[in-house]
């Protein structure tokens, strides 16, 4: 069993090759026309690269509206060269500009099943990792929102942590953010950054946005259970990690109204850069030396009480 202290972890948290760089969060407008989505995404990635971003993050479902009417229709099998224009566009634009792309998410069709999948491409255009959304967004808030993502998608089975020139990056998709255990797992495995492509809706989005501000003041007594899990995720980010989220822009005409507000949070829990709900690109600086300062100044690794509580990393347990 792995304890919460990362000193017992087999994963090092050494600083990456590039410790200071720009990240671009492409908050994209998404339409039912895949070709339009592809050219918008490509254009936005190219602008981010021209503005100096060496890591670009796209939203959850950037090539397809977040709607049951489109998921299967616009899904791609990434192994099919002719049937996967989105996948190959990302690979091509990554190598063209020599950048790393955390490719938001796309509906993936494989062996008759649909997955909500994020592909990460390196600067050579090669696929570095594929994350299938782990937690299905099944929600029933009477009078507000009723949705069952698990009716359409199959959940993935693996956490995804990917070694890049721009650090060790953990991937989660939207609802995955609500599970602090996943962020904790990434942290114990030495992640510097967690990227969450997401498509929050108007009610849950508002909760998160308010929470980001309130969490910094450590006001927890009014939070609901759901908000507390987000609060803990934010606490994790403020302890150890950079956290980047990237959303589609809001389309009020769509059946699922998106919150927007793509954001980069730093290791002090501070919002480094954010956006409104319109189509835009957030360009922000990541400096991993801030992680080191934070770790040295507040050495939680050495202070955790493994004799009182333990965090189990299932993979380490298997070894
Ligand atoms: N797409 C989602 O997973 C939506 C979600 O988590 C939300 O809060 O909204």
py3Dmol code that shows the C-alpha trace and the ligand (Angstrom):
import py3Dmol

protein = """\
ATOM      1  CA  UNK A   1       0.000   0.000   0.000  1.00  0.00           C
ATOM      2  CA  UNK A   2       1.368   3.435  -0.922  1.00  0.00           C
ATOM      3  CA  UNK A   3       1.147   5.972   1.864  1.00  0.00           C
ATOM      4  CA  UNK A   4       0.264   9.608   1.252  1.00  0.00           C
ATOM      5  CA  UNK A   5       3.911  10.565   1.547  1.00  0.00           C
ATOM      6  CA  UNK A   6       5.358  10.668  -1.937  1.00  0.00           C
ATOM      7  CA  UNK A   7       8.800   9.813  -0.511  1.00  0.00           C
ATOM      8  CA  UNK A   8       7.488   6.255  -0.404  1.00  0.00           C
ATOM      9  CA  UNK A   9       6.382   6.509  -4.036  1.00  0.00           C
ATOM     10  CA  UNK A  10       8.430   4.953  -6.829  1.00  0.00           C
ATOM     11  CA  UNK A  11       7.582   7.984  -8.981  1.00  0.00           C
ATOM     12  CA  UNK A  12      10.051  10.866  -8.804  1.00  0.00           C
ATOM     13  CA  UNK A  13       8.818  14.454  -8.865  1.00  0.00           C
ATOM     14  CA  UNK A  14      11.984  15.880 -10.443  1.00  0.00           C
ATOM     15  CA  UNK A  15      11.653  19.126 -12.364  1.00  0.00           C
ATOM     16  CA  UNK A  16      11.005  18.643 -16.085  1.00  0.00           C
ATOM     17  CA  UNK A  17      13.275  19.619 -18.982  1.00  0.00           C
ATOM     18  CA  UNK A  18      11.343  22.821 -19.579  1.00  0.00           C
ATOM     19  CA  UNK A  19      10.420  24.480 -16.280  1.00  0.00           C
ATOM     20  CA  UNK A  20       8.994  27.726 -17.625  1.00  0.00           C
ATOM     21  CA  UNK A  21       6.707  27.954 -20.615  1.00  0.00           C
ATOM     22  CA  UNK A  22       3.424  29.284 -21.945  1.00  0.00           C
ATOM     23  CA  UNK A  23       0.221  27.276 -21.958  1.00  0.00           C
ATOM     24  CA  UNK A  24      -2.668  28.068 -24.312  1.00  0.00           C
ATOM     25  CA  UNK A  25      -6.260  27.188 -23.404  1.00  0.00           C
ATOM     26  CA  UNK A  26      -8.376  27.290 -26.569  1.00  0.00           C
ATOM     27  CA  UNK A  27     -11.967  28.008 -25.530  1.00  0.00           C
ATOM     28  CA  UNK A  28     -13.739  27.049 -28.734  1.00  0.00           C
ATOM     29  CA  UNK A  29     -17.170  27.585 -30.158  1.00  0.00           C
ATOM     30  CA  UNK A  30     -18.541  24.176 -31.168  1.00  0.00           C
ATOM     31  CA  UNK A  31     -21.096  23.609 -33.930  1.00  0.00           C
ATOM     32  CA  UNK A  32     -22.859  20.515 -35.340  1.00  0.00           C
ATOM     33  CA  UNK A  33     -20.553  20.807 -38.397  1.00  0.00           C
ATOM     34  CA  UNK A  34     -17.389  18.832 -37.762  1.00  0.00           C
ATOM     35  CA  UNK A  35     -15.435  20.489 -40.567  1.00  0.00           C
ATOM     36  CA  UNK A  36     -16.187  23.920 -39.080  1.00  0.00           C
ATOM     37  CA  UNK A  37     -15.051  22.703 -35.650  1.00  0.00           C
ATOM     38  CA  UNK A  38     -11.844  21.336 -37.087  1.00  0.00           C
ATOM     39  CA  UNK A  39     -10.894  24.492 -38.906  1.00  0.00           C
ATOM     40  CA  UNK A  40     -11.753  26.639 -35.861  1.00  0.00           C
ATOM     41  CA  UNK A  41      -9.690  24.422 -33.586  1.00  0.00           C
ATOM     42  CA  UNK A  42      -6.757  24.398 -35.977  1.00  0.00           C
ATOM     43  CA  UNK A  43      -6.849  28.181 -36.321  1.00  0.00           C
ATOM     44  CA  UNK A  44      -7.025  28.641 -32.559  1.00  0.00           C
ATOM     45  CA  UNK A  45      -4.134  26.228 -31.889  1.00  0.00           C
ATOM     46  CA  UNK A  46      -2.051  28.046 -34.503  1.00  0.00           C
ATOM     47  CA  UNK A  47      -2.722  31.424 -32.895  1.00  0.00           C
ATOM     48  CA  UNK A  48      -1.816  29.997 -29.458  1.00  0.00           C
ATOM     49  CA  UNK A  49       1.428  28.591 -30.902  1.00  0.00           C
ATOM     50  CA  UNK A  50       2.242  31.911 -32.570  1.00  0.00           C
ATOM     51  CA  UNK A  51       1.689  33.610 -29.209  1.00  0.00           C
ATOM     52  CA  UNK A  52       4.362  31.357 -27.739  1.00  0.00           C
ATOM     53  CA  UNK A  53       2.349  28.496 -26.206  1.00  0.00           C
ATOM     54  CA  UNK A  54       4.323  25.258 -26.225  1.00  0.00           C
ATOM     55  CA  UNK A  55       1.487  23.368 -24.563  1.00  0.00           C
ATOM     56  CA  UNK A  56      -2.050  23.787 -25.890  1.00  0.00           C
ATOM     57  CA  UNK A  57      -5.193  22.408 -24.263  1.00  0.00           C
ATOM     58  CA  UNK A  58      -8.562  21.990 -26.003  1.00  0.00           C
ATOM     59  CA  UNK A  59     -12.047  21.635 -24.463  1.00  0.00           C
ATOM     60  CA  UNK A  60     -14.077  18.535 -23.722  1.00  0.00           C
ATOM     61  CA  UNK A  61     -15.985  17.698 -26.949  1.00  0.00           C
ATOM     62  CA  UNK A  62     -14.325  20.335 -29.094  1.00  0.00           C
ATOM     63  CA  UNK A  63     -15.252  18.590 -32.373  1.00  0.00           C
ATOM     64  CA  UNK A  64     -18.860  17.712 -31.497  1.00  0.00           C
ATOM     65  CA  UNK A  65     -21.671  19.441 -29.558  1.00  0.00           C
ATOM     66  CA  UNK A  66     -22.082  18.098 -26.024  1.00  0.00           C
ATOM     67  CA  UNK A  67     -25.339  16.400 -26.964  1.00  0.00           C
ATOM     68  CA  UNK A  68     -26.625  12.837 -27.299  1.00  0.00           C
ATOM     69  CA  UNK A  69     -27.883  13.811 -30.769  1.00  0.00           C
ATOM     70  CA  UNK A  70     -24.304  14.096 -32.055  1.00  0.00           C
ATOM     71  CA  UNK A  71     -21.939  11.876 -30.065  1.00  0.00           C
ATOM     72  CA  UNK A  72     -22.385   8.685 -32.127  1.00  0.00           C
ATOM     73  CA  UNK A  73     -22.871  10.586 -35.382  1.00  0.00           C
ATOM     74  CA  UNK A  74     -19.579  12.487 -35.114  1.00  0.00           C
ATOM     75  CA  UNK A  75     -17.526   9.792 -33.345  1.00  0.00           C
ATOM     76  CA  UNK A  76     -14.225   8.606 -34.826  1.00  0.00           C
ATOM     77  CA  UNK A  77     -12.231   5.403 -34.675  1.00  0.00           C
ATOM     78  CA  UNK A  78      -8.731   6.747 -34.131  1.00  0.00           C
ATOM     79  CA  UNK A  79      -7.156   3.674 -35.727  1.00  0.00           C
ATOM     80  CA  UNK A  80      -8.941   4.398 -38.991  1.00  0.00           C
ATOM     81  CA  UNK A  81      -6.809   6.884 -40.938  1.00  0.00           C
ATOM     82  CA  UNK A  82      -9.628   7.812 -43.314  1.00  0.00           C
ATOM     83  CA  UNK A  83     -12.300   7.947 -40.644  1.00  0.00           C
ATOM     84  CA  UNK A  84     -10.555  10.119 -38.086  1.00  0.00           C
ATOM     85  CA  UNK A  85      -9.991  13.646 -39.400  1.00  0.00           C
ATOM     86  CA  UNK A  86      -9.959  15.236 -35.927  1.00  0.00           C
ATOM     87  CA  UNK A  87      -7.295  12.886 -34.592  1.00  0.00           C
ATOM     88  CA  UNK A  88      -5.047  13.393 -37.616  1.00  0.00           C
ATOM     89  CA  UNK A  89      -5.530  17.171 -37.657  1.00  0.00           C
ATOM     90  CA  UNK A  90      -4.288  17.348 -34.032  1.00  0.00           C
ATOM     91  CA  UNK A  91      -1.291  15.159 -34.819  1.00  0.00           C
ATOM     92  CA  UNK A  92      -0.440  17.242 -37.860  1.00  0.00           C
ATOM     93  CA  UNK A  93      -0.775  20.648 -36.204  1.00  0.00           C
ATOM     94  CA  UNK A  94       1.289  19.475 -33.197  1.00  0.00           C
ATOM     95  CA  UNK A  95       4.199  18.441 -35.438  1.00  0.00           C
ATOM     96  CA  UNK A  96       3.810  21.462 -37.714  1.00  0.00           C
ATOM     97  CA  UNK A  97       4.316  23.849 -34.765  1.00  0.00           C
ATOM     98  CA  UNK A  98       6.469  21.578 -32.574  1.00  0.00           C
ATOM     99  CA  UNK A  99       4.059  21.827 -29.648  1.00  0.00           C
ATOM    100  CA  UNK A 100       2.420  19.438 -27.203  1.00  0.00           C
ATOM    101  CA  UNK A 101      -1.368  19.233 -27.479  1.00  0.00           C
ATOM    102  CA  UNK A 102      -3.735  17.955 -24.812  1.00  0.00           C
ATOM    103  CA  UNK A 103      -6.500  17.354 -27.291  1.00  0.00           C
ATOM    104  CA  UNK A 104      -9.556  18.082 -25.151  1.00  0.00           C
ATOM    105  CA  UNK A 105     -11.943  15.238 -25.766  1.00  0.00           C
ATOM    106  CA  UNK A 106     -13.717  13.683 -28.742  1.00  0.00           C
ATOM    107  CA  UNK A 107     -16.305  10.951 -29.064  1.00  0.00           C
ATOM    108  CA  UNK A 108     -14.330   7.788 -29.842  1.00  0.00           C
ATOM    109  CA  UNK A 109     -16.001   4.725 -31.390  1.00  0.00           C
ATOM    110  CA  UNK A 110     -14.151   1.497 -30.722  1.00  0.00           C
ATOM    111  CA  UNK A 111     -15.505  -2.039 -31.101  1.00  0.00           C
ATOM    112  CA  UNK A 112     -19.081  -0.797 -31.009  1.00  0.00           C
ATOM    113  CA  UNK A 113     -18.573   1.282 -27.862  1.00  0.00           C
ATOM    114  CA  UNK A 114     -18.459   5.039 -27.409  1.00  0.00           C
ATOM    115  CA  UNK A 115     -15.835   6.671 -25.198  1.00  0.00           C
ATOM    116  CA  UNK A 116     -15.251  10.285 -24.213  1.00  0.00           C
ATOM    117  CA  UNK A 117     -11.542  10.395 -25.019  1.00  0.00           C
ATOM    118  CA  UNK A 118      -8.621  12.787 -24.711  1.00  0.00           C
ATOM    119  CA  UNK A 119      -5.578  12.258 -26.972  1.00  0.00           C
ATOM    120  CA  UNK A 120      -2.237  13.845 -26.106  1.00  0.00           C
ATOM    121  CA  UNK A 121       0.198  14.520 -28.951  1.00  0.00           C
ATOM    122  CA  UNK A 122       3.894  15.357 -28.665  1.00  0.00           C
ATOM    123  CA  UNK A 123       5.804  17.928 -30.741  1.00  0.00           C
ATOM    124  CA  UNK A 124       6.661  15.191 -33.248  1.00  0.00           C
ATOM    125  CA  UNK A 125       2.942  14.641 -33.850  1.00  0.00           C
ATOM    126  CA  UNK A 126       2.981  11.190 -32.259  1.00  0.00           C
ATOM    127  CA  UNK A 127       0.269  10.089 -29.863  1.00  0.00           C
ATOM    128  CA  UNK A 128       1.706  10.119 -26.335  1.00  0.00           C
ATOM    129  CA  UNK A 129      -1.368   9.069 -24.359  1.00  0.00           C
ATOM    130  CA  UNK A 130      -5.084   8.447 -24.598  1.00  0.00           C
ATOM    131  CA  UNK A 131      -7.372   9.070 -21.613  1.00  0.00           C
ATOM    132  CA  UNK A 132     -10.904   7.737 -21.620  1.00  0.00           C
ATOM    133  CA  UNK A 133     -13.124   9.662 -19.191  1.00  0.00           C
ATOM    134  CA  UNK A 134     -13.236   7.615 -16.003  1.00  0.00           C
ATOM    135  CA  UNK A 135     -16.281   9.013 -14.237  1.00  0.00           C
ATOM    136  CA  UNK A 136     -19.572   9.287 -16.094  1.00  0.00           C
ATOM    137  CA  UNK A 137     -21.559  12.486 -15.521  1.00  0.00           C
ATOM    138  CA  UNK A 138     -24.806  10.969 -14.251  1.00  0.00           C
ATOM    139  CA  UNK A 139     -26.753  13.738 -12.556  1.00  0.00           C
ATOM    140  CA  UNK A 140     -30.302  14.195 -11.357  1.00  0.00           C
ATOM    141  CA  UNK A 141     -30.944  17.572  -9.763  1.00  0.00           C
ATOM    142  CA  UNK A 142     -34.764  17.955  -9.915  1.00  0.00           C
ATOM    143  CA  UNK A 143     -35.852  21.176 -11.594  1.00  0.00           C
ATOM    144  CA  UNK A 144     -32.308  21.826 -12.740  1.00  0.00           C
ATOM    145  CA  UNK A 145     -30.512  19.125 -14.705  1.00  0.00           C
ATOM    146  CA  UNK A 146     -31.148  15.469 -15.516  1.00  0.00           C
ATOM    147  CA  UNK A 147     -28.480  13.734 -17.573  1.00  0.00           C
ATOM    148  CA  UNK A 148     -27.009  10.254 -17.708  1.00  0.00           C
ATOM    149  CA  UNK A 149     -23.731  10.170 -19.591  1.00  0.00           C
ATOM    150  CA  UNK A 150     -23.419   6.445 -18.880  1.00  0.00           C
ATOM    151  CA  UNK A 151     -26.450   5.785 -21.155  1.00  0.00           C
ATOM    152  CA  UNK A 152     -24.250   6.787 -24.089  1.00  0.00           C
ATOM    153  CA  UNK A 153     -20.614   6.372 -23.106  1.00  0.00           C
ATOM    154  CA  UNK A 154     -18.534   3.587 -21.633  1.00  0.00           C
ATOM    155  CA  UNK A 155     -16.173   4.710 -18.875  1.00  0.00           C
ATOM    156  CA  UNK A 156     -12.425   4.242 -19.238  1.00  0.00           C
ATOM    157  CA  UNK A 157     -10.482   2.067 -16.845  1.00  0.00           C
ATOM    158  CA  UNK A 158      -7.154   3.792 -16.395  1.00  0.00           C
ATOM    159  CA  UNK A 159      -5.743   6.989 -14.975  1.00  0.00           C
ATOM    160  CA  UNK A 160      -3.481   8.788 -17.449  1.00  0.00           C
ATOM    161  CA  UNK A 161      -0.247  10.457 -16.557  1.00  0.00           C
ATOM    162  CA  UNK A 162       1.976  11.456 -19.427  1.00  0.00           C
ATOM    163  CA  UNK A 163       5.645  12.418 -19.519  1.00  0.00           C
ATOM    164  CA  UNK A 164       6.165  15.474 -21.739  1.00  0.00           C
ATOM    165  CA  UNK A 165       8.858  18.136 -22.249  1.00  0.00           C
ATOM    166  CA  UNK A 166       6.447  20.399 -20.412  1.00  0.00           C
ATOM    167  CA  UNK A 167       6.303  18.234 -17.308  1.00  0.00           C
ATOM    168  CA  UNK A 168       4.470  15.215 -16.091  1.00  0.00           C
ATOM    169  CA  UNK A 169       0.816  15.812 -16.880  1.00  0.00           C
ATOM    170  CA  UNK A 170      -2.173  14.045 -15.360  1.00  0.00           C
ATOM    171  CA  UNK A 171      -5.338  13.999 -17.475  1.00  0.00           C
ATOM    172  CA  UNK A 172      -8.945  14.106 -16.311  1.00  0.00           C
ATOM    173  CA  UNK A 173     -12.073  14.953 -18.284  1.00  0.00           C
ATOM    174  CA  UNK A 174     -14.676  17.257 -16.741  1.00  0.00           C
ATOM    175  CA  UNK A 175     -16.564  15.180 -14.134  1.00  0.00           C
ATOM    176  CA  UNK A 176     -13.228  13.460 -13.322  1.00  0.00           C
ATOM    177  CA  UNK A 177     -12.345  16.711 -11.495  1.00  0.00           C
ATOM    178  CA  UNK A 178     -14.859  15.889  -8.766  1.00  0.00           C
ATOM    179  CA  UNK A 179     -12.801  12.955  -7.572  1.00  0.00           C
ATOM    180  CA  UNK A 180      -9.918  14.196  -5.436  1.00  0.00           C
ATOM    181  CA  UNK A 181      -8.589  10.642  -5.267  1.00  0.00           C
ATOM    182  CA  UNK A 182      -7.622  10.890  -8.950  1.00  0.00           C
ATOM    183  CA  UNK A 183      -5.794  14.189  -8.404  1.00  0.00           C
ATOM    184  CA  UNK A 184      -4.116  12.669  -5.348  1.00  0.00           C
ATOM    185  CA  UNK A 185      -3.030   9.682  -7.409  1.00  0.00           C
ATOM    186  CA  UNK A 186      -1.490  11.978 -10.014  1.00  0.00           C
ATOM    187  CA  UNK A 187       0.222  13.972  -7.314  1.00  0.00           C
ATOM    188  CA  UNK A 188       1.753  10.909  -5.678  1.00  0.00           C
ATOM    189  CA  UNK A 189       2.957   9.838  -9.122  1.00  0.00           C
ATOM    190  CA  UNK A 190       4.847  13.105  -9.488  1.00  0.00           C
ATOM    191  CA  UNK A 191       2.526  15.191 -11.696  1.00  0.00           C
ATOM    192  CA  UNK A 192       3.407  18.845 -12.150  1.00  0.00           C
ATOM    193  CA  UNK A 193       0.189  19.748 -13.899  1.00  0.00           C
ATOM    194  CA  UNK A 194      -3.284  18.280 -14.242  1.00  0.00           C
ATOM    195  CA  UNK A 195      -5.282  19.176 -17.349  1.00  0.00           C
ATOM    196  CA  UNK A 196      -9.041  18.907 -17.196  1.00  0.00           C
ATOM    197  CA  UNK A 197     -10.787  19.507 -20.515  1.00  0.00           C
ATOM    198  CA  UNK A 198     -14.333  20.158 -19.336  1.00  0.00           C
ATOM    199  CA  UNK A 199     -17.778  21.286 -20.384  1.00  0.00           C
ATOM    200  CA  UNK A 200     -19.432  22.460 -17.191  1.00  0.00           C
ATOM    201  CA  UNK A 201     -23.041  23.540 -17.496  1.00  0.00           C
ATOM    202  CA  UNK A 202     -24.599  26.707 -16.126  1.00  0.00           C
ATOM    203  CA  UNK A 203     -25.484  25.414 -12.644  1.00  0.00           C
ATOM    204  CA  UNK A 204     -22.464  23.255 -11.898  1.00  0.00           C
ATOM    205  CA  UNK A 205     -20.173  25.763 -13.598  1.00  0.00           C
ATOM    206  CA  UNK A 206     -21.350  28.571 -11.430  1.00  0.00           C
ATOM    207  CA  UNK A 207     -20.734  26.482  -8.331  1.00  0.00           C
ATOM    208  CA  UNK A 208     -17.171  25.740  -9.395  1.00  0.00           C
ATOM    209  CA  UNK A 209     -16.354  29.256 -10.377  1.00  0.00           C
ATOM    210  CA  UNK A 210     -17.598  30.670  -7.069  1.00  0.00           C
ATOM    211  CA  UNK A 211     -15.779  27.913  -5.283  1.00  0.00           C
ATOM    212  CA  UNK A 212     -12.474  28.802  -6.882  1.00  0.00           C
ATOM    213  CA  UNK A 213     -12.727  32.211  -5.333  1.00  0.00           C
ATOM    214  CA  UNK A 214     -14.108  31.110  -1.980  1.00  0.00           C
ATOM    215  CA  UNK A 215     -11.689  28.223  -1.568  1.00  0.00           C
ATOM    216  CA  UNK A 216      -8.809  30.648  -1.405  1.00  0.00           C
ATOM    217  CA  UNK A 217     -10.419  32.168   1.651  1.00  0.00           C
ATOM    218  CA  UNK A 218     -10.929  28.697   3.129  1.00  0.00           C
ATOM    219  CA  UNK A 219     -14.638  29.246   3.703  1.00  0.00           C
ATOM    220  CA  UNK A 220     -15.921  25.697   3.743  1.00  0.00           C
ATOM    221  CA  UNK A 221     -18.802  25.662   6.209  1.00  0.00           C
ATOM    222  CA  UNK A 222     -21.492  26.550   3.640  1.00  0.00           C
ATOM    223  CA  UNK A 223     -20.448  24.051   1.017  1.00  0.00           C
ATOM    224  CA  UNK A 224     -22.550  21.097  -0.094  1.00  0.00           C
ATOM    225  CA  UNK A 225     -20.922  17.645  -0.215  1.00  0.00           C
ATOM    226  CA  UNK A 226     -20.349  18.003  -3.932  1.00  0.00           C
ATOM    227  CA  UNK A 227     -18.684  21.362  -3.474  1.00  0.00           C
ATOM    228  CA  UNK A 228     -16.445  19.981  -0.779  1.00  0.00           C
ATOM    229  CA  UNK A 229     -14.946  17.445  -3.180  1.00  0.00           C
ATOM    230  CA  UNK A 230     -14.148  20.293  -5.538  1.00  0.00           C
ATOM    231  CA  UNK A 231     -12.745  22.263  -2.663  1.00  0.00           C
ATOM    232  CA  UNK A 232     -10.409  19.392  -1.879  1.00  0.00           C
ATOM    233  CA  UNK A 233      -9.370  19.177  -5.508  1.00  0.00           C
ATOM    234  CA  UNK A 234      -8.519  22.850  -5.323  1.00  0.00           C
ATOM    235  CA  UNK A 235      -6.663  22.312  -2.084  1.00  0.00           C
ATOM    236  CA  UNK A 236      -4.639  19.634  -3.800  1.00  0.00           C
ATOM    237  CA  UNK A 237      -3.822  22.042  -6.577  1.00  0.00           C
ATOM    238  CA  UNK A 238      -2.843  24.695  -4.090  1.00  0.00           C
ATOM    239  CA  UNK A 239      -0.514  22.262  -2.375  1.00  0.00           C
ATOM    240  CA  UNK A 240       1.360  20.780  -5.246  1.00  0.00           C
ATOM    241  CA  UNK A 241       0.220  21.295  -8.759  1.00  0.00           C
ATOM    242  CA  UNK A 242      -0.781  23.533 -11.554  1.00  0.00           C
ATOM    243  CA  UNK A 243      -4.339  22.824 -12.727  1.00  0.00           C
ATOM    244  CA  UNK A 244      -5.591  23.815 -16.183  1.00  0.00           C
ATOM    245  CA  UNK A 245      -9.189  23.527 -17.326  1.00  0.00           C
ATOM    246  CA  UNK A 246     -10.441  24.168 -20.838  1.00  0.00           C
ATOM    247  CA  UNK A 247     -14.089  24.489 -21.839  1.00  0.00           C
ATOM    248  CA  UNK A 248     -16.032  25.122 -25.036  1.00  0.00           C
ATOM    249  CA  UNK A 249     -17.490  28.621 -25.259  1.00  0.00           C
ATOM    250  CA  UNK A 250     -21.158  29.155 -24.451  1.00  0.00           C
ATOM    251  CA  UNK A 251     -23.763  28.499 -27.072  1.00  0.00           C
ATOM    252  CA  UNK A 252     -27.045  29.647 -25.577  1.00  0.00           C
ATOM    253  CA  UNK A 253     -28.979  27.999 -28.427  1.00  0.00           C
ATOM    254  CA  UNK A 254     -27.640  24.534 -27.613  1.00  0.00           C
ATOM    255  CA  UNK A 255     -29.501  22.010 -25.449  1.00  0.00           C
ATOM    256  CA  UNK A 256     -26.645  21.985 -22.929  1.00  0.00           C
ATOM    257  CA  UNK A 257     -25.576  25.493 -22.011  1.00  0.00           C
ATOM    258  CA  UNK A 258     -21.883  25.656 -21.302  1.00  0.00           C
ATOM    259  CA  UNK A 259     -20.303  27.679 -18.511  1.00  0.00           C
ATOM    260  CA  UNK A 260     -16.966  28.487 -20.186  1.00  0.00           C
ATOM    261  CA  UNK A 261     -14.318  30.137 -17.971  1.00  0.00           C
ATOM    262  CA  UNK A 262     -11.242  28.152 -18.967  1.00  0.00           C
ATOM    263  CA  UNK A 263      -8.739  28.672 -16.195  1.00  0.00           C
ATOM    264  CA  UNK A 264      -5.182  28.114 -15.057  1.00  0.00           C
ATOM    265  CA  UNK A 265      -4.735  27.704 -11.283  1.00  0.00           C
ATOM    266  CA  UNK A 266      -1.261  27.890  -9.744  1.00  0.00           C
ATOM    267  CA  UNK A 267       0.292  25.969  -6.862  1.00  0.00           C
ATOM    268  CA  UNK A 268      -0.733  28.634  -4.355  1.00  0.00           C
ATOM    269  CA  UNK A 269      -4.385  28.072  -5.285  1.00  0.00           C
ATOM    270  CA  UNK A 270      -4.331  31.353  -7.188  1.00  0.00           C
ATOM    271  CA  UNK A 271      -6.194  31.898 -10.458  1.00  0.00           C
ATOM    272  CA  UNK A 272      -3.363  32.830 -12.827  1.00  0.00           C
ATOM    273  CA  UNK A 273      -5.538  33.404 -15.868  1.00  0.00           C
ATOM    274  CA  UNK A 274      -9.155  32.863 -16.822  1.00  0.00           C
ATOM    275  CA  UNK A 275     -11.760  33.841 -19.381  1.00  0.00           C
ATOM    276  CA  UNK A 276     -15.421  34.684 -19.714  1.00  0.00           C
ATOM    277  CA  UNK A 277     -17.775  32.453 -21.685  1.00  0.00           C
ATOM    278  CA  UNK A 278     -16.996  33.703 -25.190  1.00  0.00           C
ATOM    279  CA  UNK A 279     -14.691  32.071 -27.737  1.00  0.00           C
ATOM    280  CA  UNK A 280     -11.138  33.035 -26.809  1.00  0.00           C
ATOM    281  CA  UNK A 281      -7.626  31.828 -26.119  1.00  0.00           C
ATOM    282  CA  UNK A 282      -6.141  32.076 -22.643  1.00  0.00           C
ATOM    283  CA  UNK A 283      -2.351  32.332 -22.779  1.00  0.00           C
ATOM    284  CA  UNK A 284      -0.594  32.052 -19.438  1.00  0.00           C
ATOM    285  CA  UNK A 285       2.820  31.353 -17.994  1.00  0.00           C
ATOM    286  CA  UNK A 286       3.656  28.226 -16.033  1.00  0.00           C
ATOM    287  CA  UNK A 287       6.780  28.316 -13.866  1.00  0.00           C
ATOM    288  CA  UNK A 288       7.478  25.022 -12.120  1.00  0.00           C
ATOM    289  CA  UNK A 289      10.029  26.631  -9.790  1.00  0.00           C
ATOM    290  CA  UNK A 290       6.916  27.871  -7.943  1.00  0.00           C
ATOM    291  CA  UNK A 291       6.110  24.224  -7.187  1.00  0.00           C
ATOM    292  CA  UNK A 292       9.517  23.780  -5.625  1.00  0.00           C
ATOM    293  CA  UNK A 293       9.134  26.921  -3.492  1.00  0.00           C
ATOM    294  CA  UNK A 294       5.730  25.737  -2.373  1.00  0.00           C
ATOM    295  CA  UNK A 295       6.989  22.251  -1.526  1.00  0.00           C
ATOM    296  CA  UNK A 296       9.971  23.547   0.409  1.00  0.00           C
ATOM    297  CA  UNK A 297       8.047  26.271   2.235  1.00  0.00           C
ATOM    298  CA  UNK A 298       5.208  24.008   3.309  1.00  0.00           C
ATOM    299  CA  UNK A 299       6.602  20.458   3.308  1.00  0.00           C
ATOM    300  CA  UNK A 300       3.331  18.565   3.578  1.00  0.00           C
ATOM    301  CA  UNK A 301       5.054  15.460   2.240  1.00  0.00           C
ATOM    302  CA  UNK A 302       6.953  15.146   5.507  1.00  0.00           C
ATOM    303  CA  UNK A 303       4.023  16.105   7.677  1.00  0.00           C
ATOM    304  CA  UNK A 304       1.413  13.601   6.528  1.00  0.00           C
ATOM    305  CA  UNK A 305       0.328  11.048   9.130  1.00  0.00           C
ATOM    306  CA  UNK A 306       0.716   7.664   7.444  1.00  0.00           C
ATOM    307  CA  UNK A 307       0.034   6.136  10.870  1.00  0.00           C
ATOM    308  CA  UNK A 308      -3.449   7.725  10.882  1.00  0.00           C
ATOM    309  CA  UNK A 309      -4.532   7.510   7.223  1.00  0.00           C
ATOM    310  CA  UNK A 310      -3.288   5.846   4.072  1.00  0.00           C
ATOM    311  CA  UNK A 311      -3.851   6.489   0.392  1.00  0.00           C
ATOM    312  CA  UNK A 312      -3.893   3.386  -1.751  1.00  0.00           C
ATOM    313  CA  UNK A 313      -2.438   3.519  -5.246  1.00  0.00           C
ATOM    314  CA  UNK A 314      -3.952   0.354  -6.736  1.00  0.00           C
ATOM    315  CA  UNK A 315      -1.188   0.020  -9.326  1.00  0.00           C
ATOM    316  CA  UNK A 316       1.548   0.117  -6.686  1.00  0.00           C
ATOM    317  CA  UNK A 317      -0.384  -2.384  -4.624  1.00  0.00           C
ATOM    318  CA  UNK A 318      -0.327  -4.798  -7.566  1.00  0.00           C
ATOM    319  CA  UNK A 319       3.491  -4.608  -7.881  1.00  0.00           C
TER     320      UNK A 319
END
"""
ligand_1 = """\
9
LIG
N -19.285 17.081 -18.907
C -19.349 16.921 -17.612
O -18.755 15.991 -17.073
C -20.181 17.930 -16.896
C -19.845 18.221 -15.497
O -19.090 17.535 -14.823
C -20.451 19.426 -14.910
O -20.238 19.688 -13.726
O -21.169 20.161 -15.597
"""
view = py3Dmol.view(width=600, height=400)
view.addModel(protein, "pdb")
view.setStyle({"model": 0}, {"cartoon": {"style": "trace"}})
view.addModel(ligand_1, "xyz")
view.setStyle({"model": 1}, {"stick": {}})
view.zoomTo()
view.show()
